[in-house]
Amino acid sequence: MNAEENAVNVQDGLENEIIDALKTVYDPEIPVNIYELGLIYNIAVGDAGHIDVTMTLTSPACPVAGTLPGEVEMKVQSVGGVESAHVEVVWDPVWNPSMMTDAARLELGMM
């Protein structure tokens, strides 16, 4: 395995650990974690352990709009190998229930 392949494997492993951490964050109104809800649009693993997360909320009026992004940032920063994290909340594309995983739909009785 060359250095480039090794770096990709490390990034993939780190991304999987971040996803596991995000699966512990729940929307307080919906008993499903934010990852399964489809609120996480992108996780970018950069050099030197910097992570950029692009996410959305179920609606702009979400009661945790002021706190959930900070909670996500703290969860990401708690993962070993992460040096810093930045969370950006976007509204495009607009979240809708079709973005949920099958597991989330099943949990919510939508299947």
N, CA and C atoms as a LAMMPS dump frame, in Angstrom:
ITEM: TIMESTEP
0
ITEM: NUMBER OF ATOMS
333
ITEM: BOX BOUNDS ff ff ff
-5.0000000000000000e+02 5.0000000000000000e+02
-5.0000000000000000e+02 5.0000000000000000e+02
-5.0000000000000000e+02 5.0000000000000000e+02
ITEM: ATOMS id mol type element x y z
1 1 1 N 0.857 -1.178 0
2 1 2 C 0 0 0
3 1 3 C 0.9 1.237 0
4 2 1 N 0.614 2.148 -0.917
5 2 2 C 1.429 3.358 -0.968
6 2 3 C 0.889 4.41 0
7 3 1 N 1.598 5.512 0.137
8 3 2 C 1.237 6.561 1.098
9 3 3 C -0.128 7.16 0.789
10 4 1 N -0.445 7.308 -0.492
11 4 2 C -1.74 7.896 -0.871
12 4 3 C -2.894 6.982 -0.466
13 5 1 N -2.749 5.693 -0.717
14 5 2 C -3.79 4.732 -0.321
15 5 3 C -3.945 4.685 1.19
16 6 1 N -2.834 4.767 1.904
17 6 2 C -2.878 4.769 3.358
18 6 3 C -3.616 6.003 3.875
19 7 1 N -3.359 7.163 3.275
20 7 2 C -4.033 8.399 3.681
21 7 3 C -5.53 8.299 3.445
22 8 1 N -5.932 7.699 2.331
23 8 2 C -7.364 7.52 2.032
24 8 3 C -7.997 6.604 3.075
25 9 1 N -7.311 5.515 3.435
26 9 2 C -7.839 4.594 4.444
27 9 3 C -7.992 5.276 5.796
28 10 1 N -7.028 6.111 6.171
29 10 2 C -7.105 6.843 7.435
30 10 3 C -8.287 7.802 7.4
31 11 1 N -8.458 8.516 6.282
32 11 2 C -9.579 9.454 6.162
33 11 3 C -10.915 8.716 6.226
34 12 1 N -11.015 7.578 5.543
35 12 2 C -12.253 6.798 5.572
36 12 3 C -12.553 6.318 6.984
37 13 1 N -11.531 5.861 7.701
38 13 2 C -11.71 5.404 9.073
39 13 3 C -12.163 6.531 9.977
40 14 1 N -11.565 7.707 9.816
41 14 2 C -11.937 8.866 10.615
42 14 3 C -13.369 9.283 10.304
43 15 1 N -13.731 9.273 9.028
44 15 2 C -15.099 9.631 8.657
45 15 3 C -16.106 8.659 9.286
46 16 1 N -15.784 7.384 9.288
47 16 2 C -16.682 6.404 9.908
48 16 3 C -16.833 6.646 11.406
49 17 1 N -15.744 7.017 12.078
50 17 2 C -15.816 7.326 13.51
51 17 3 C -16.662 8.576 13.748
52 18 1 N -16.548 9.55 12.866
53 18 2 C -17.354 10.77 12.977
54 18 3 C -18.826 10.433 12.786
55 19 1 N -19.129 9.607 11.816
56 19 2 C -20.52 9.19 11.586
57 19 3 C -21.062 8.491 12.828
58 20 1 N -20.26 7.615 13.424
59 20 2 C -20.698 6.943 14.656
60 20 3 C -21.002 7.957 15.754
61 21 1 N -20.163 8.991 15.872
62 21 2 C -20.398 10.036 16.873
63 21 3 C -21.68 10.809 16.562
64 22 1 N -21.911 11.102 15.28
65 22 2 C -23.114 11.85 14.897
66 22 3 C -24.379 11.044 15.132
67 23 1 N -24.264 9.743 15.106
68 23 2 C -25.425 8.891 15.359
69 23 3 C -25.85 8.908 16.83
70 24 1 N -25.095 9.621 17.672
71 24 2 C -25.489 9.783 19.076
72 24 3 C -26.195 11.104 19.319
73 25 1 N -26.369 11.901 18.261
74 25 2 C -27.036 13.2 18.367
75 25 3 C -28.456 13.05 17.826
76 26 1 N -29.425 13.435 18.633
77 26 2 C -30.824 13.271 18.26
78 26 3 C -31.535 14.602 18.14
79 27 1 N -32.43 14.66 17.185
80 27 2 C -33.36 15.773 17.101
81 27 3 C -34.318 15.58 18.275
82 28 1 N -34.514 16.594 19.115
83 28 2 C -35.34 16.396 20.31
84 28 3 C -36.82 16.118 20.023
85 29 1 N -37.275 16.444 18.832
86 29 2 C -38.681 16.235 18.501
87 29 3 C -38.93 14.934 17.765
88 30 1 N -37.854 14.31 17.269
89 30 2 C -37.991 13.09 16.478
90 30 3 C -37.032 12.061 17.079
91 31 1 N -37.518 10.889 17.452
92 31 2 C -36.649 9.921 18.134
93 31 3 C -35.701 9.154 17.201
94 32 1 N -35.031 9.885 16.317
95 32 2 C -34.089 9.301 15.37
96 32 3 C -32.864 10.213 15.339
97 33 1 N -31.678 9.614 15.214
98 33 2 C -30.466 10.438 15.214
99 33 3 C -30.372 11.28 13.933
100 34 1 N -29.606 12.348 14.014
101 34 2 C -29.547 13.306 12.908
102 34 3 C -28.924 12.734 11.651
103 35 1 N -28.038 11.745 11.806
104 35 2 C -27.435 11.137 10.618
105 35 3 C -28.471 10.327 9.846
106 36 1 N -29.223 9.492 10.549
107 36 2 C -30.261 8.674 9.911
108 36 3 C -31.404 9.538 9.369
109 37 1 N -31.629 10.691 9.994
110 37 2 C -32.656 11.609 9.493
111 37 3 C -32.258 12.25 8.168
112 38 1 N -30.982 12.2 7.844
113 38 2 C -30.507 12.81 6.605
114 38 3 C -30.159 14.273 6.763
115 39 1 N -29.929 14.708 7.996
116 39 2 C -29.6 16.112 8.227
117 39 3 C -28.134 16.435 7.946
118 40 1 N -27.294 15.407 7.858
119 40 2 C -25.873 15.609 7.558
120 40 3 C -25.698 15.461 6.052
121 41 1 N -25.34 16.544 5.392
122 41 2 C -25.19 16.531 3.947
123 41 3 C -23.774 16.141 3.506
124 42 1 N -22.762 16.541 4.289
125 42 2 C -21.396 16.242 3.875
126 42 3 C -20.464 16.283 5.075
127 43 1 N -19.478 15.394 5.056
128 43 2 C -18.391 15.39 6.027
129 43 3 C -17.104 15.416 5.219
130 44 1 N -16.363 16.491 5.346
131 44 2 C -15.098 16.624 4.613
132 44 3 C -13.948 16.502 5.601
133 45 1 N -13.117 15.487 5.39
134 45 2 C -11.951 15.257 6.232
135 45 3 C -10.764 15.919 5.545
136 46 1 N -10.262 16.972 6.168
137 46 2 C -9.157 17.703 5.574
138 46 3 C -7.831 17.324 6.188
139 47 1 N -6.81 17.996 5.739
140 47 2 C -5.462 17.771 6.258
141 47 3 C -5.399 18.16 7.73
142 48 1 N -4.512 17.507 8.438
143 48 2 C -4.22 17.819 9.839
144 48 3 C -5.439 17.68 10.745
145 49 1 N -6.367 16.804 10.371
146 49 2 C -7.502 16.524 11.251
147 49 3 C -8.56 17.601 11.302
148 50 1 N -8.636 18.462 10.281
149 50 2 C -9.705 19.46 10.239
150 50 3 C -10.918 18.855 9.536
151 51 1 N -12.077 19.009 10.139
152 51 2 C -13.311 18.443 9.614
153 51 3 C -14.302 19.557 9.336
154 52 1 N -14.903 19.526 8.155
155 52 2 C -15.991 20.436 7.807
156 52 3 C -17.247 19.6 7.639
157 53 1 N -18.291 19.977 8.361
158 53 2 C -19.575 19.286 8.281
159 53 3 C -20.592 20.259 7.715
160 54 1 N -21.299 19.802 6.689
161 54 2 C -22.407 20.577 6.137
162 54 3 C -23.681 19.854 6.536
163 55 1 N -24.583 20.583 7.155
164 55 2 C -25.814 19.964 7.634
165 55 3 C -26.981 20.925 7.465
166 56 1 N -28.157 20.413 7.724
167 56 2 C -29.351 21.23 7.715
168 56 3 C -30.169 20.875 8.938
169 57 1 N -31.299 21.482 9.065
170 57 2 C -32.256 21.183 10.127
171 57 3 C -33.583 20.848 9.468
172 58 1 N -34.484 20.263 10.226
173 58 2 C -35.766 19.885 9.628
174 58 3 C -36.552 21.104 9.173
175 59 1 N -36.328 22.251 9.821
176 59 2 C -36.956 23.497 9.378
177 59 3 C -36.192 24.67 9.978
178 60 1 N -36.277 25.845 9.361
179 60 2 C -35.607 27.019 9.928
180 60 3 C -36.134 27.374 11.322
181 61 1 N -37.352 26.973 11.612
182 61 2 C -37.948 27.27 12.921
183 61 3 C -37.669 26.181 13.947
184 62 1 N -36.775 25.269 13.638
185 62 2 C -36.431 24.177 14.55
186 62 3 C -36.046 24.764 15.911
187 63 1 N -36.633 24.247 16.998
188 63 2 C -36.359 24.822 18.311
189 63 3 C -34.902 24.697 18.765
190 64 1 N -34.132 23.812 18.155
191 64 2 C -32.725 23.662 18.546
192 64 3 C -31.775 24.246 17.504
193 65 1 N -32.292 25.119 16.654
194 65 2 C -31.46 25.718 15.602
195 65 3 C -30.247 26.432 16.183
196 66 1 N -30.379 26.993 17.363
197 66 2 C -29.264 27.712 17.978
198 66 3 C -28.274 26.823 18.697
199 67 1 N -28.67 25.593 19.047
200 67 2 C -27.795 24.734 19.842
201 67 3 C -27.322 23.472 19.123
202 68 1 N -28.117 22.932 18.207
203 68 2 C -27.768 21.666 17.576
204 68 3 C -26.455 21.737 16.783
205 69 1 N -26.206 22.772 15.991
206 69 2 C -24.92 22.829 15.274
207 69 3 C -23.721 22.819 16.231
208 70 1 N -23.821 23.482 17.355
209 70 2 C -22.748 23.467 18.343
210 70 3 C -22.558 22.09 18.949
211 71 1 N -23.664 21.384 19.192
212 71 2 C -23.574 20.022 19.703
213 71 3 C -22.89 19.112 18.682
214 72 1 N -23.233 19.281 17.418
215 72 2 C -22.609 18.49 16.354
216 72 3 C -21.111 18.774 16.321
217 73 1 N -20.738 20.036 16.391
218 73 2 C -19.325 20.402 16.373
219 73 3 C -18.576 19.769 17.544
220 74 1 N -19.167 19.795 18.734
221 74 2 C -18.519 19.19 19.906
222 74 3 C -18.38 17.677 19.747
223 75 1 N -19.394 17.012 19.206
224 75 2 C -19.317 15.562 18.991
225 75 3 C -18.212 15.219 18.007
226 76 1 N -18.115 15.989 16.938
227 76 2 C -17.075 15.736 15.936
228 76 3 C -15.7 15.958 16.553
229 77 1 N -15.552 17.037 17.32
230 77 2 C -14.255 17.333 17.935
231 77 3 C -13.861 16.299 18.988
232 78 1 N -14.822 15.539 19.505
233 78 2 C -14.51 14.537 20.523
234 78 3 C -13.914 13.255 19.932
235 79 1 N -13.952 13.12 18.614
236 79 2 C -13.43 11.93 17.949
237 79 3 C -11.906 12.013 17.887
238 80 1 N -11.251 10.925 18.268
239 80 2 C -9.793 10.878 18.21
240 80 3 C -9.289 11.124 16.802
241 81 1 N -8.284 11.962 16.666
242 81 2 C -7.726 12.288 15.355
243 81 3 C -8.29 13.564 14.775
244 82 1 N -9.354 14.088 15.384
245 82 2 C -9.937 15.349 14.923
246 82 3 C -9.276 16.474 15.706
247 83 1 N -8.683 17.405 14.985
248 83 2 C -8.034 18.558 15.615
249 83 3 C -8.969 19.755 15.706
250 84 1 N -9.823 19.915 14.692
251 84 2 C -10.768 21.022 14.692
252 84 3 C -11.955 20.651 13.812
253 85 1 N -13.062 21.324 14.072
254 85 2 C -14.271 21.055 13.293
255 85 3 C -15.029 22.353 13.072
256 86 1 N -15.667 22.415 11.936
257 86 2 C -16.529 23.547 11.599
258 86 3 C -17.826 22.984 11.048
259 87 1 N -18.941 23.493 11.547
260 87 2 C -20.254 23.051 11.085
261 87 3 C -20.932 24.215 10.383
262 88 1 N -21.382 23.943 9.177
263 88 2 C -22.128 24.949 8.413
264 88 3 C -23.548 24.439 8.216
265 89 1 N -24.526 25.271 8.583
266 89 2 C -25.931 24.931 8.376
267 89 3 C -26.37 25.566 7.063
268 90 1 N -26.935 24.736 6.194
269 90 2 C -27.41 25.215 4.894
270 90 3 C -28.898 24.881 4.749
271 91 1 N -29.537 25.568 3.855
272 91 2 C -30.972 25.339 3.62
273 91 3 C -31.249 24.864 2.208
274 92 1 N -30.202 24.618 1.449
275 92 2 C -30.352 24.14 0.089
276 92 3 C -29.442 22.943 -0.11
277 93 1 N -29.971 21.794 -0.387
278 93 2 C -31.387 21.526 -0.622
279 93 3 C -32.173 21.514 0.684
280 94 1 N -33.433 21.827 0.558
281 94 2 C -34.333 21.815 1.706
282 94 3 C -34.529 20.371 2.144
283 95 1 N -34.416 20.138 3.446
284 95 2 C -34.613 18.779 3.971
285 95 3 C -36.054 18.347 3.758
286 96 1 N -36.22 17.063 3.46
287 96 2 C -37.561 16.485 3.389
288 96 3 C -37.45 15.021 3.814
289 97 1 N -38.558 14.398 4.18
290 97 2 C -38.517 13.03 4.707
291 97 3 C -37.898 11.999 3.769
292 98 1 N -37.836 12.264 2.476
293 98 2 C -37.221 11.288 1.566
294 98 3 C -35.714 11.167 1.793
295 99 1 N -35.127 12.093 2.539
296 99 2 C -33.691 12.067 2.819
297 99 3 C -33.344 11.118 3.969
298 100 1 N -34.353 10.628 4.667
299 100 2 C -34.111 9.715 5.78
300 100 3 C -33.688 8.345 5.26
301 101 1 N -32.909 7.649 6.07
302 101 2 C -32.53 6.288 5.722
303 101 3 C -33.742 5.373 5.922
304 102 1 N -33.647 4.188 5.365
305 102 2 C -34.718 3.209 5.575
306 102 3 C -34.888 2.901 7.059
307 103 1 N -33.78 2.85 7.798
308 103 2 C -33.85 2.578 9.241
309 103 3 C -34.652 3.664 9.958
310 104 1 N -34.466 4.925 9.562
311 104 2 C -35.212 6.029 10.18
312 104 3 C -36.698 5.92 9.825
313 105 1 N -36.994 5.639 8.577
314 105 2 C -38.399 5.497 8.168
315 105 3 C -39.076 4.362 8.933
316 106 1 N -38.358 3.257 9.098
317 106 2 C -38.897 2.129 9.83
318 106 3 C -39.153 2.509 11.278
319 107 1 N -38.2 3.198 11.915
320 107 2 C -38.331 3.633 13.3
321 107 3 C -39.545 4.532 13.489
322 108 1 N -39.826 5.345 12.493
323 108 2 C -40.946 6.291 12.573
324 108 3 C -42.244 5.725 12.007
325 109 1 N -42.232 4.461 11.63
326 109 2 C -43.446 3.82 11.108
327 109 3 C -43.849 4.327 9.744
328 110 1 N -42.879 4.75 8.952
329 110 2 C -43.175 5.285 7.617
330 110 3 C -42.954 4.253 6.52
331 111 1 N -42.695 3.002 6.886
332 111 2 C -42.47 1.951 5.881
333 111 3 C -43.486 0.86 6.07
